[in-house]
Amino acid sequence: MAPGSPHDSARAKSTRAKLADAWRNRAMSLKAISFGLIGVLNTAVDYGVFLVARAAYEHLAAALAYSRGLRKPAAAAGRRPCS
């Protein structure tokens, strides 16, 4: 067969089409893996933010309870009995 024959051209086109299809499929799988990894990373960041917020809330709740405990005796000491 001569290099410029129609059969060789069809084979080259077929090979190029197969390579292009494989490239596209690989790109799609790489994109799917990429999106999956981004989702896992996003979940980890969200969980970390949740844990920090929960710790801050617990610290704030403890501080408020402590301040209430100090405030009530001080308020009771400042009251005068009604006469």
HTML snippet that shows the backbone in 3Dmol.js (N, CA, C, O; Angstrom):
<script src="https://3Dmol.org/build/3Dmol-min.js"></script>
<div id="view" style="width:600px;height:400px;position:relative"></div>
<script>
const pdb = `
ATOM      1  N   MET A   1       0.845  -1.187   0.000  1.00  0.00           N
ATOM      2  CA  MET A   1       0.000   0.000   0.000  1.00  0.00           C
ATOM      3  C   MET A   1       0.885   1.243   0.000  1.00  0.00           C
ATOM      4  O   MET A   1       1.923   1.297   0.659  1.00  0.00           O
ATOM      5  N   ALA A   2       0.457   2.193  -0.728  1.00  0.00           N
ATOM      6  CA  ALA A   2       1.186   3.454  -0.792  1.00  0.00           C
ATOM      7  C   ALA A   2       0.772   4.301   0.413  1.00  0.00           C
ATOM      8  O   ALA A   2      -0.348   4.165   0.904  1.00  0.00           O
ATOM      9  N   PRO A   3       1.668   5.181   0.897  1.00  0.00           N
ATOM     10  CA  PRO A   3       1.335   5.986   2.071  1.00  0.00           C
ATOM     11  C   PRO A   3       0.122   6.875   1.873  1.00  0.00           C
ATOM     12  O   PRO A   3      -0.538   7.220   2.852  1.00  0.00           O
ATOM     13  N   GLY A   4      -0.194   7.254   0.657  1.00  0.00           N
ATOM     14  CA  GLY A   4      -1.310   8.153   0.437  1.00  0.00           C
ATOM     15  C   GLY A   4      -2.584   7.446   0.046  1.00  0.00           C
ATOM     16  O   GLY A   4      -3.511   8.091  -0.445  1.00  0.00           O
ATOM     17  N   SER A   5      -2.666   6.141   0.246  1.00  0.00           N
ATOM     18  CA  SER A   5      -3.851   5.410  -0.183  1.00  0.00           C
ATOM     19  C   SER A   5      -5.044   5.716   0.726  1.00  0.00           C
ATOM     20  O   SER A   5      -4.859   6.073   1.890  1.00  0.00           O
ATOM     21  N   PRO A   6      -6.265   5.580   0.202  1.00  0.00           N
ATOM     22  CA  PRO A   6      -7.451   5.854   1.018  1.00  0.00           C
ATOM     23  C   PRO A   6      -7.568   4.911   2.220  1.00  0.00           C
ATOM     24  O   PRO A   6      -8.086   5.315   3.261  1.00  0.00           O
ATOM     25  N   HIS A   7      -7.100   3.672   2.099  1.00  0.00           N
ATOM     26  CA  HIS A   7      -7.180   2.717   3.207  1.00  0.00           C
ATOM     27  C   HIS A   7      -6.305   3.176   4.373  1.00  0.00           C
ATOM     28  O   HIS A   7      -6.710   3.092   5.533  1.00  0.00           O
ATOM     29  N   ASP A   8      -5.114   3.657   4.061  1.00  0.00           N
ATOM     30  CA  ASP A   8      -4.206   4.142   5.100  1.00  0.00           C
ATOM     31  C   ASP A   8      -4.794   5.383   5.784  1.00  0.00           C
ATOM     32  O   ASP A   8      -4.658   5.551   6.996  1.00  0.00           O
ATOM     33  N   SER A   9      -5.425   6.220   5.026  1.00  0.00           N
ATOM     34  CA  SER A   9      -6.025   7.419   5.580  1.00  0.00           C
ATOM     35  C   SER A   9      -7.171   7.063   6.530  1.00  0.00           C
ATOM     36  O   SER A   9      -7.315   7.687   7.581  1.00  0.00           O
ATOM     37  N   ALA A  10      -7.968   6.090   6.179  1.00  0.00           N
ATOM     38  CA  ALA A  10      -9.073   5.665   7.048  1.00  0.00           C
ATOM     39  C   ALA A  10      -8.528   5.058   8.331  1.00  0.00           C
ATOM     40  O   ALA A  10      -9.069   5.286   9.414  1.00  0.00           O
ATOM     41  N   ARG A  11      -7.454   4.283   8.205  1.00  0.00           N
ATOM     42  CA  ARG A  11      -6.852   3.682   9.396  1.00  0.00           C
ATOM     43  C   ARG A  11      -6.297   4.770  10.317  1.00  0.00           C
ATOM     44  O   ARG A  11      -6.452   4.699  11.536  1.00  0.00           O
ATOM     45  N   ALA A  12      -5.661   5.762   9.733  1.00  0.00           N
ATOM     46  CA  ALA A  12      -5.112   6.861  10.529  1.00  0.00           C
ATOM     47  C   ALA A  12      -6.222   7.637  11.220  1.00  0.00           C
ATOM     48  O   ALA A  12      -6.106   8.014  12.386  1.00  0.00           O
ATOM     49  N   LYS A  13      -7.307   7.871  10.475  1.00  0.00           N
ATOM     50  CA  LYS A  13      -8.441   8.573  11.079  1.00  0.00           C
ATOM     51  C   LYS A  13      -9.043   7.759  12.208  1.00  0.00           C
ATOM     52  O   LYS A  13      -9.412   8.305  13.248  1.00  0.00           O
ATOM     53  N   SER A  14      -9.143   6.444  12.003  1.00  0.00           N
ATOM     54  CA  SER A  14      -9.690   5.569  13.032  1.00  0.00           C
ATOM     55  C   SER A  14      -8.794   5.562  14.275  1.00  0.00           C
ATOM     56  O   SER A  14      -9.277   5.610  15.407  1.00  0.00           O
ATOM     57  N   THR A  15      -7.500   5.503  14.043  1.00  0.00           N
ATOM     58  CA  THR A  15      -6.555   5.510  15.161  1.00  0.00           C
ATOM     59  C   THR A  15      -6.626   6.833  15.910  1.00  0.00           C
ATOM     60  O   THR A  15      -6.628   6.865  17.140  1.00  0.00           O
ATOM     61  N   ARG A  16      -6.685   7.920  15.154  1.00  0.00           N
ATOM     62  CA  ARG A  16      -6.804   9.232  15.797  1.00  0.00           C
ATOM     63  C   ARG A  16      -8.101   9.345  16.581  1.00  0.00           C
ATOM     64  O   ARG A  16      -8.122   9.909  17.675  1.00  0.00           O
ATOM     65  N   ALA A  17      -9.191   8.807  16.022  1.00  0.00           N
ATOM     66  CA  ALA A  17     -10.476   8.853  16.721  1.00  0.00           C
ATOM     67  C   ALA A  17     -10.425   8.047  18.013  1.00  0.00           C
ATOM     68  O   ALA A  17     -10.947   8.474  19.043  1.00  0.00           O
ATOM     69  N   LYS A  18      -9.782   6.859  17.948  1.00  0.00           N
ATOM     70  CA  LYS A  18      -9.652   6.050  19.159  1.00  0.00           C
ATOM     71  C   LYS A  18      -8.796   6.748  20.210  1.00  0.00           C
ATOM     72  O   LYS A  18      -9.121   6.736  21.398  1.00  0.00           O
ATOM     73  N   LEU A  19      -7.711   7.348  19.768  1.00  0.00           N
ATOM     74  CA  LEU A  19      -6.850   8.064  20.709  1.00  0.00           C
ATOM     75  C   LEU A  19      -7.572   9.272  21.320  1.00  0.00           C
ATOM     76  O   LEU A  19      -7.454   9.546  22.514  1.00  0.00           O
ATOM     77  N   ALA A  20      -8.305   9.971  20.488  1.00  0.00           N
ATOM     78  CA  ALA A  20      -9.052  11.129  20.993  1.00  0.00           C
ATOM     79  C   ALA A  20     -10.117  10.690  21.989  1.00  0.00           C
ATOM     80  O   ALA A  20     -10.324  11.345  23.011  1.00  0.00           O
ATOM     81  N   ASP A  21     -10.789   9.590  21.695  1.00  0.00           N
ATOM     82  CA  ASP A  21     -11.818   9.081  22.602  1.00  0.00           C
ATOM     83  C   ASP A  21     -11.197   8.649  23.927  1.00  0.00           C
ATOM     84  O   ASP A  21     -11.739   8.944  24.993  1.00  0.00           O
ATOM     85  N   ALA A  22     -10.080   7.963  23.865  1.00  0.00           N
ATOM     86  CA  ALA A  22      -9.398   7.542  25.090  1.00  0.00           C
ATOM     87  C   ALA A  22      -8.935   8.757  25.894  1.00  0.00           C
ATOM     88  O   ALA A  22      -9.029   8.783  27.121  1.00  0.00           O
ATOM     89  N   TRP A  23      -8.439   9.753  25.179  1.00  0.00           N
ATOM     90  CA  TRP A  23      -7.996  10.977  25.873  1.00  0.00           C
ATOM     91  C   TRP A  23      -9.157  11.653  26.567  1.00  0.00           C
ATOM     92  O   TRP A  23      -9.030  12.088  27.712  1.00  0.00           O
ATOM     93  N   ARG A  24     -10.298  11.749  25.881  1.00  0.00           N
ATOM     94  CA  ARG A  24     -11.476  12.375  26.480  1.00  0.00           C
ATOM     95  C   ARG A  24     -11.967  11.582  27.682  1.00  0.00           C
ATOM     96  O   ARG A  24     -12.324  12.167  28.705  1.00  0.00           O
ATOM     97  N   ASN A  25     -11.990  10.273  27.573  1.00  0.00           N
ATOM     98  CA  ASN A  25     -12.444   9.452  28.692  1.00  0.00           C
ATOM     99  C   ASN A  25     -11.510   9.572  29.885  1.00  0.00           C
ATOM    100  O   ASN A  25     -11.958   9.619  31.031  1.00  0.00           O
ATOM    101  N   ARG A  26     -10.227   9.622  29.618  1.00  0.00           N
ATOM    102  CA  ARG A  26      -9.283   9.793  30.715  1.00  0.00           C
ATOM    103  C   ARG A  26      -9.454  11.158  31.352  1.00  0.00           C
ATOM    104  O   ARG A  26      -9.374  11.302  32.572  1.00  0.00           O
ATOM    105  N   ALA A  27      -9.688  12.152  30.522  1.00  0.00           N
ATOM    106  CA  ALA A  27      -9.890  13.493  31.064  1.00  0.00           C
ATOM    107  C   ALA A  27     -11.135  13.524  31.942  1.00  0.00           C
ATOM    108  O   ALA A  27     -11.152  14.178  32.985  1.00  0.00           O
ATOM    109  N   MET A  28     -12.158  12.827  31.522  1.00  0.00           N
ATOM    110  CA  MET A  28     -13.377  12.793  32.331  1.00  0.00           C
ATOM    111  C   MET A  28     -13.123  12.082  33.659  1.00  0.00           C
ATOM    112  O   MET A  28     -13.597  12.526  34.705  1.00  0.00           O
ATOM    113  N   SER A  29     -12.380  10.987  33.616  1.00  0.00           N
ATOM    114  CA  SER A  29     -12.095  10.276  34.866  1.00  0.00           C
ATOM    115  C   SER A  29     -11.191  11.115  35.764  1.00  0.00           C
ATOM    116  O   SER A  29     -11.354  11.110  36.985  1.00  0.00           O
ATOM    117  N   LEU A  30     -10.244  11.831  35.174  1.00  0.00           N
ATOM    118  CA  LEU A  30      -9.400  12.708  35.977  1.00  0.00           C
ATOM    119  C   LEU A  30     -10.208  13.845  36.591  1.00  0.00           C
ATOM    120  O   LEU A  30      -9.966  14.245  37.730  1.00  0.00           O
ATOM    121  N   LYS A  31     -11.166  14.360  35.830  1.00  0.00           N
ATOM    122  CA  LYS A  31     -12.028  15.410  36.379  1.00  0.00           C
ATOM    123  C   LYS A  31     -12.871  14.860  37.512  1.00  0.00           C
ATOM    124  O   LYS A  31     -13.055  15.532  38.527  1.00  0.00           O
ATOM    125  N   ALA A  32     -13.391  13.640  37.356  1.00  0.00           N
ATOM    126  CA  ALA A  32     -14.205  13.038  38.413  1.00  0.00           C
ATOM    127  C   ALA A  32     -13.373  12.825  39.676  1.00  0.00           C
ATOM    128  O   ALA A  32     -13.838  13.088  40.786  1.00  0.00           O
ATOM    129  N   ILE A  33     -12.148  12.351  39.501  1.00  0.00           N
ATOM    130  CA  ILE A  33     -11.263  12.169  40.654  1.00  0.00           C
ATOM    131  C   ILE A  33     -10.942  13.520  41.295  1.00  0.00           C
ATOM    132  O   ILE A  33     -10.918  13.646  42.519  1.00  0.00           O
ATOM    133  N   SER A  34     -10.701  14.511  40.466  1.00  0.00           N
ATOM    134  CA  SER A  34     -10.395  15.851  40.974  1.00  0.00           C
ATOM    135  C   SER A  34     -11.561  16.416  41.785  1.00  0.00           C
ATOM    136  O   SER A  34     -11.367  16.934  42.885  1.00  0.00           O
ATOM    137  N   PHE A  35     -12.768  16.312  41.238  1.00  0.00           N
ATOM    138  CA  PHE A  35     -13.935  16.803  41.967  1.00  0.00           C
ATOM    139  C   PHE A  35     -14.146  16.025  43.255  1.00  0.00           C
ATOM    140  O   PHE A  35     -14.541  16.601  44.269  1.00  0.00           O
ATOM    141  N   GLY A  36     -13.889  14.725  43.228  1.00  0.00           N
ATOM    142  CA  GLY A  36     -14.021  13.916  44.437  1.00  0.00           C
ATOM    143  C   GLY A  36     -13.045  14.346  45.516  1.00  0.00           C
ATOM    144  O   GLY A  36     -13.410  14.464  46.686  1.00  0.00           O
ATOM    145  N   LEU A  37     -11.800  14.579  45.118  1.00  0.00           N
ATOM    146  CA  LEU A  37     -10.801  15.023  46.093  1.00  0.00           C
ATOM    147  C   LEU A  37     -11.129  16.402  46.638  1.00  0.00           C
ATOM    148  O   LEU A  37     -10.921  16.670  47.821  1.00  0.00           O
ATOM    149  N   ILE A  38     -11.632  17.263  45.793  1.00  0.00           N
ATOM    150  CA  ILE A  38     -12.034  18.595  46.263  1.00  0.00           C
ATOM    151  C   ILE A  38     -13.183  18.465  47.263  1.00  0.00           C
ATOM    152  O   ILE A  38     -13.222  19.187  48.259  1.00  0.00           O
ATOM    153  N   GLY A  39     -14.117  17.549  47.003  1.00  0.00           N
ATOM    154  CA  GLY A  39     -15.221  17.318  47.930  1.00  0.00           C
ATOM    155  C   GLY A  39     -14.742  16.804  49.272  1.00  0.00           C
ATOM    156  O   GLY A  39     -15.236  17.231  50.316  1.00  0.00           O
ATOM    157  N   VAL A  40     -13.782  15.887  49.255  1.00  0.00           N
ATOM    158  CA  VAL A  40     -13.232  15.362  50.511  1.00  0.00           C
ATOM    159  C   VAL A  40     -12.518  16.475  51.276  1.00  0.00           C
ATOM    160  O   VAL A  40     -12.678  16.601  52.490  1.00  0.00           O
ATOM    161  N   LEU A  41     -11.740  17.272  50.573  1.00  0.00           N
ATOM    162  CA  LEU A  41     -11.040  18.382  51.218  1.00  0.00           C
ATOM    163  C   LEU A  41     -12.032  19.395  51.792  1.00  0.00           C
ATOM    164  O   LEU A  41     -11.836  19.894  52.900  1.00  0.00           O
ATOM    165  N   ASN A  42     -13.078  19.695  51.055  1.00  0.00           N
ATOM    166  CA  ASN A  42     -14.092  20.626  51.531  1.00  0.00           C
ATOM    167  C   ASN A  42     -14.777  20.099  52.786  1.00  0.00           C
ATOM    168  O   ASN A  42     -15.035  20.857  53.721  1.00  0.00           O
ATOM    169  N   THR A  43     -15.072  18.798  52.807  1.00  0.00           N
ATOM    170  CA  THR A  43     -15.691  18.192  53.987  1.00  0.00           C
ATOM    171  C   THR A  43     -14.770  18.294  55.196  1.00  0.00           C
ATOM    172  O   THR A  43     -15.222  18.591  56.302  1.00  0.00           O
ATOM    173  N   ALA A  44     -13.477  18.047  54.987  1.00  0.00           N
ATOM    174  CA  ALA A  44     -12.524  18.143  56.088  1.00  0.00           C
ATOM    175  C   ALA A  44     -12.431  19.572  56.620  1.00  0.00           C
ATOM    176  O   ALA A  44     -12.362  19.781  57.831  1.00  0.00           O
ATOM    177  N   VAL A  45     -12.428  20.545  55.730  1.00  0.00           N
ATOM    178  CA  VAL A  45     -12.379  21.949  56.160  1.00  0.00           C
ATOM    179  C   VAL A  45     -13.651  22.317  56.924  1.00  0.00           C
ATOM    180  O   VAL A  45     -13.581  22.965  57.969  1.00  0.00           O
ATOM    181  N   ASP A  46     -14.804  21.912  56.412  1.00  0.00           N
ATOM    182  CA  ASP A  46     -16.069  22.198  57.103  1.00  0.00           C
ATOM    183  C   ASP A  46     -16.093  21.577  58.493  1.00  0.00           C
ATOM    184  O   ASP A  46     -16.533  22.212  59.451  1.00  0.00           O
ATOM    185  N   TYR A  47     -15.619  20.332  58.608  1.00  0.00           N
ATOM    186  CA  TYR A  47     -15.591  19.661  59.903  1.00  0.00           C
ATOM    187  C   TYR A  47     -14.651  20.385  60.860  1.00  0.00           C
ATOM    188  O   TYR A  47     -14.960  20.529  62.042  1.00  0.00           O
ATOM    189  N   GLY A  48     -13.507  20.841  60.358  1.00  0.00           N
ATOM    190  CA  GLY A  48     -12.576  21.593  61.191  1.00  0.00           C
ATOM    191  C   GLY A  48     -13.179  22.902  61.686  1.00  0.00           C
ATOM    192  O   GLY A  48     -13.019  23.269  62.850  1.00  0.00           O
ATOM    193  N   VAL A  49     -13.867  23.595  60.802  1.00  0.00           N
ATOM    194  CA  VAL A  49     -14.523  24.851  61.197  1.00  0.00           C
ATOM    195  C   VAL A  49     -15.607  24.563  62.234  1.00  0.00           C
ATOM    196  O   VAL A  49     -15.766  25.319  63.193  1.00  0.00           O
ATOM    197  N   PHE A  50     -16.349  23.477  62.046  1.00  0.00           N
ATOM    198  CA  PHE A  50     -17.378  23.098  63.017  1.00  0.00           C
ATOM    199  C   PHE A  50     -16.761  22.825  64.384  1.00  0.00           C
ATOM    200  O   PHE A  50     -17.285  23.276  65.403  1.00  0.00           O
ATOM    201  N   LEU A  51     -15.646  22.086  64.412  1.00  0.00           N
ATOM    202  CA  LEU A  51     -15.016  21.779  65.695  1.00  0.00           C
ATOM    203  C   LEU A  51     -14.507  23.034  66.393  1.00  0.00           C
ATOM    204  O   LEU A  51     -14.635  23.163  67.610  1.00  0.00           O
ATOM    205  N   VAL A  52     -13.932  23.953  65.631  1.00  0.00           N
ATOM    206  CA  VAL A  52     -13.450  25.203  66.225  1.00  0.00           C
ATOM    207  C   VAL A  52     -14.627  26.024  66.758  1.00  0.00           C
ATOM    208  O   VAL A  52     -14.549  26.586  67.850  1.00  0.00           O
ATOM    209  N   ALA A  53     -15.711  26.090  65.990  1.00  0.00           N
ATOM    210  CA  ALA A  53     -16.888  26.850  66.433  1.00  0.00           C
ATOM    211  C   ALA A  53     -17.497  26.218  67.681  1.00  0.00           C
ATOM    212  O   ALA A  53     -17.909  26.921  68.605  1.00  0.00           O
ATOM    213  N   ARG A  54     -17.551  24.881  67.701  1.00  0.00           N
ATOM    214  CA  ARG A  54     -18.113  24.207  68.884  1.00  0.00           C
ATOM    215  C   ARG A  54     -17.249  24.453  70.112  1.00  0.00           C
ATOM    216  O   ARG A  54     -17.782  24.681  71.198  1.00  0.00           O
ATOM    217  N   ALA A  55     -15.932  24.413  69.965  1.00  0.00           N
ATOM    218  CA  ALA A  55     -15.035  24.673  71.086  1.00  0.00           C
ATOM    219  C   ALA A  55     -15.189  26.115  71.578  1.00  0.00           C
ATOM    220  O   ALA A  55     -15.193  26.374  72.782  1.00  0.00           O
ATOM    221  N   ALA A  56     -15.314  27.040  70.636  1.00  0.00           N
ATOM    222  CA  ALA A  56     -15.505  28.446  71.018  1.00  0.00           C
ATOM    223  C   ALA A  56     -16.827  28.634  71.747  1.00  0.00           C
ATOM    224  O   ALA A  56     -16.901  29.385  72.719  1.00  0.00           O
ATOM    225  N   TYR A  57     -17.877  27.949  71.278  1.00  0.00           N
ATOM    226  CA  TYR A  57     -19.184  28.056  71.925  1.00  0.00           C
ATOM    227  C   TYR A  57     -19.138  27.478  73.335  1.00  0.00           C
ATOM    228  O   TYR A  57     -19.688  28.065  74.267  1.00  0.00           O
ATOM    229  N   GLU A  58     -18.483  26.326  73.493  1.00  0.00           N
ATOM    230  CA  GLU A  58     -18.384  25.723  74.824  1.00  0.00           C
ATOM    231  C   GLU A  58     -17.585  26.616  75.761  1.00  0.00           C
ATOM    232  O   GLU A  58     -17.920  26.743  76.939  1.00  0.00           O
ATOM    233  N   HIS A  59     -16.537  27.231  75.247  1.00  0.00           N
ATOM    234  CA  HIS A  59     -15.739  28.151  76.057  1.00  0.00           C
ATOM    235  C   HIS A  59     -16.571  29.368  76.449  1.00  0.00           C
ATOM    236  O   HIS A  59     -16.506  29.841  77.584  1.00  0.00           O
ATOM    237  N   LEU A  60     -17.352  29.864  75.496  1.00  0.00           N
ATOM    238  CA  LEU A  60     -18.199  31.012  75.782  1.00  0.00           C
ATOM    239  C   LEU A  60     -19.266  30.646  76.801  1.00  0.00           C
ATOM    240  O   LEU A  60     -19.545  31.428  77.710  1.00  0.00           O
ATOM    241  N   ALA A  61     -19.868  29.465  76.663  1.00  0.00           N
ATOM    242  CA  ALA A  61     -20.901  29.036  77.605  1.00  0.00           C
ATOM    243  C   ALA A  61     -20.313  28.889  79.007  1.00  0.00           C
ATOM    244  O   ALA A  61     -20.953  29.268  79.988  1.00  0.00           O
ATOM    245  N   ALA A  62     -19.106  28.346  79.109  1.00  0.00           N
ATOM    246  CA  ALA A  62     -18.464  28.206  80.413  1.00  0.00           C
ATOM    247  C   ALA A  62     -18.155  29.582  81.001  1.00  0.00           C
ATOM    248  O   ALA A  62     -18.326  29.797  82.200  1.00  0.00           O
ATOM    249  N   ALA A  63     -17.706  30.501  80.169  1.00  0.00           N
ATOM    250  CA  ALA A  63     -17.403  31.853  80.654  1.00  0.00           C
ATOM    251  C   ALA A  63     -18.674  32.557  81.120  1.00  0.00           C
ATOM    252  O   ALA A  63     -18.658  33.266  82.126  1.00  0.00           O
ATOM    253  N   LEU A  64     -19.763  32.367  80.402  1.00  0.00           N
ATOM    254  CA  LEU A  64     -21.027  32.984  80.815  1.00  0.00           C
ATOM    255  C   LEU A  64     -21.535  32.385  82.120  1.00  0.00           C
ATOM    256  O   LEU A  64     -22.021  33.108  82.990  1.00  0.00           O
ATOM    257  N   ALA A  65     -21.427  31.075  82.259  1.00  0.00           N
ATOM    258  CA  ALA A  65     -21.857  30.433  83.499  1.00  0.00           C
ATOM    259  C   ALA A  65     -21.009  30.922  84.668  1.00  0.00           C
ATOM    260  O   ALA A  65     -21.537  31.153  85.756  1.00  0.00           O
ATOM    261  N   TYR A  66     -19.722  31.081  84.466  1.00  0.00           N
ATOM    262  CA  TYR A  66     -18.836  31.580  85.508  1.00  0.00           C
ATOM    263  C   TYR A  66     -19.206  33.013  85.879  1.00  0.00           C
ATOM    264  O   TYR A  66     -19.244  33.366  87.058  1.00  0.00           O
ATOM    265  N   SER A  67     -19.477  33.834  84.869  1.00  0.00           N
ATOM    266  CA  SER A  67     -19.806  35.232  85.169  1.00  0.00           C
ATOM    267  C   SER A  67     -21.159  35.343  85.870  1.00  0.00           C
ATOM    268  O   SER A  67     -21.343  36.206  86.727  1.00  0.00           O
ATOM    269  N   ARG A  68     -22.102  34.478  85.512  1.00  0.00           N
ATOM    270  CA  ARG A  68     -23.392  34.468  86.215  1.00  0.00           C
ATOM    271  C   ARG A  68     -23.204  34.055  87.670  1.00  0.00           C
ATOM    272  O   ARG A  68     -23.835  34.602  88.574  1.00  0.00           O
ATOM    273  N   GLY A  69     -22.334  33.089  87.875  1.00  0.00           N
ATOM    274  CA  GLY A  69     -22.067  32.640  89.243  1.00  0.00           C
ATOM    275  C   GLY A  69     -21.468  33.746  90.086  1.00  0.00           C
ATOM    276  O   GLY A  69     -21.754  33.831  91.281  1.00  0.00           O
ATOM    277  N   LEU A  70     -20.647  34.590  89.496  1.00  0.00           N
ATOM    278  CA  LEU A  70     -20.074  35.712  90.234  1.00  0.00           C
ATOM    279  C   LEU A  70     -21.068  36.848  90.390  1.00  0.00           C
ATOM    280  O   LEU A  70     -21.038  37.566  91.389  1.00  0.00           O
ATOM    281  N   ARG A  71     -21.932  37.015  89.429  1.00  0.00           N
ATOM    282  CA  ARG A  71     -22.851  38.143  89.432  1.00  0.00           C
ATOM    283  C   ARG A  71     -23.961  37.967  90.467  1.00  0.00           C
ATOM    284  O   ARG A  71     -24.335  38.939  91.125  1.00  0.00           O
ATOM    285  N   LYS A  72     -24.494  36.766  90.630  1.00  0.00           N
ATOM    286  CA  LYS A  72     -25.631  36.559  91.529  1.00  0.00           C
ATOM    287  C   LYS A  72     -25.281  36.842  92.991  1.00  0.00           C
ATOM    288  O   LYS A  72     -26.041  37.542  93.659  1.00  0.00           O
ATOM    289  N   PRO A  73     -24.165  36.330  93.516  1.00  0.00           N
ATOM    290  CA  PRO A  73     -23.850  36.675  94.912  1.00  0.00           C
ATOM    291  C   PRO A  73     -23.573  38.173  95.081  1.00  0.00           C
ATOM    292  O   PRO A  73     -23.912  38.757  96.110  1.00  0.00           O
ATOM    293  N   ALA A  74     -22.971  38.779  94.091  1.00  0.00           N
ATOM    294  CA  ALA A  74     -22.694  40.207  94.196  1.00  0.00           C
ATOM    295  C   ALA A  74     -23.993  41.001  94.192  1.00  0.00           C
ATOM    296  O   ALA A  74     -24.121  41.983  94.922  1.00  0.00           O
ATOM    297  N   ALA A  75     -24.941  40.591  93.388  1.00  0.00           N
ATOM    298  CA  ALA A  75     -26.224  41.283  93.356  1.00  0.00           C
ATOM    299  C   ALA A  75     -26.996  41.062  94.642  1.00  0.00           C
ATOM    300  O   ALA A  75     -27.663  41.970  95.137  1.00  0.00           O
ATOM    301  N   ALA A  76     -26.908  39.856  95.184  1.00  0.00           N
ATOM    302  CA  ALA A  76     -27.600  39.568  96.437  1.00  0.00           C
ATOM    303  C   ALA A  76     -26.988  40.345  97.598  1.00  0.00           C
ATOM    304  O   ALA A  76     -27.715  40.745  98.507  1.00  0.00           O
ATOM    305  N   ALA A  77     -25.697  40.568  97.595  1.00  0.00           N
ATOM    306  CA  ALA A  77     -25.032  41.307  98.666  1.00  0.00           C
ATOM    307  C   ALA A  77     -25.402  42.779  98.607  1.00  0.00           C
ATOM    308  O   ALA A  77     -25.400  43.454  99.636  1.00  0.00           O
ATOM    309  N   GLY A  78     -25.716  43.283  97.440  1.00  0.00           N
ATOM    310  CA  GLY A  78     -26.044  44.697  97.299  1.00  0.00           C
ATOM    311  C   GLY A  78     -27.484  45.016  97.643  1.00  0.00           C
ATOM    312  O   GLY A  78     -27.822  46.192  97.775  1.00  0.00           O
ATOM    313  N   ARG A  79     -28.343  44.033  97.793  1.00  0.00           N
ATOM    314  CA  ARG A  79     -29.747  44.286  98.103  1.00  0.00           C
ATOM    315  C   ARG A  79     -29.926  44.609  99.577  1.00  0.00           C
ATOM    316  O   ARG A  79     -29.218  44.096 100.443  1.00  0.00           O
ATOM    317  N   ARG A  80     -30.863  45.448  99.821  1.00  0.00           N
ATOM    318  CA  ARG A  80     -31.190  45.800 101.194  1.00  0.00           C
ATOM    319  C   ARG A  80     -32.541  45.201 101.533  1.00  0.00           C
ATOM    320  O   ARG A  80     -33.447  45.190 100.699  1.00  0.00           O
ATOM    321  N   PRO A  81     -32.677  44.720 102.714  1.00  0.00           N
ATOM    322  CA  PRO A  81     -33.992  44.168 103.078  1.00  0.00           C
ATOM    323  C   PRO A  81     -35.043  45.276 103.091  1.00  0.00           C
ATOM    324  O   PRO A  81     -34.782  46.409 103.497  1.00  0.00           O
ATOM    325  N   CYS A  82     -36.202  44.919 102.647  1.00  0.00           N
ATOM    326  CA  CYS A  82     -37.305  45.886 102.652  1.00  0.00           C
ATOM    327  C   CYS A  82     -37.792  46.082 104.074  1.00  0.00           C
ATOM    328  O   CYS A  82     -37.939  45.121 104.829  1.00  0.00           O
ATOM    329  N   SER A  83     -38.043  47.334 104.436  1.00  0.00           N
ATOM    330  CA  SER A  83     -38.526  47.567 105.782  1.00  0.00           C
ATOM    331  C   SER A  83     -39.930  48.084 105.787  1.00  0.00           C
ATOM    332  O   SER A  83     -40.492  48.334 106.853  1.00  0.00           O
TER     333      SER A  83
END
`;
const viewer = $3Dmol.createViewer("view");
viewer.addModel(pdb, "pdb");
viewer.setStyle({}, {cartoon: {color: "spectrum"}});
viewer.zoomTo();
viewer.render();
</script>
